[in-house]
């Protein structure tokens, strides 16, 4: 068992089990409030992963959760080994999948007004996300990590910088659109 090629989503699922047994539902909830900002999974995907990872010998049942009779899952030795190896190997290069950026790329077909509206909508979205990240940072910085690497805090700090960069870019782009419009008038 276990010799199946795992996806990054599979490794994330397994990594959440490094903290102890969880149900698939609990893992999905945890993903939504943490890694979802940079790695998302559909609700049904998490349950499919759980079935597949159990079938392939990476996880096993560990009893039932107290609520709604959900089955708790834990790592097998093979699952723990797989997560450890994954954490040690180089990561794939970062790729951006951003529909708003794709629309800006083709803005010449949409026009200035539609592009300005898109950017304004994105500005609101990124401002809200930055606010949420900054609130989370306060909570994470208040935790004494001792000798433990504060990886969640490190990832969050990058998220904050990315959101700030998006907002700077949006402001500059909106200014350029306004200048373009004023030159035409």
Secondary structure, 3 states (H helix, E strand, C coil): CCCCCCCHHHHHHHHHHCCCCECHHHHHHHHHCCHHHCCCCCHHHHHHHHHHHHHCCCEEEEEECCCCCCEEEEECHHHHHHHHHHHHCCCCCCCCCCHHHHHHHCHHHHCHHHHHHHHHHHHHHHHHHHHHHHHHHHHHHCCCCCCCCCHHHHHHHHHHHHHHHHHHHHHHHHHHHHHHHHHHC
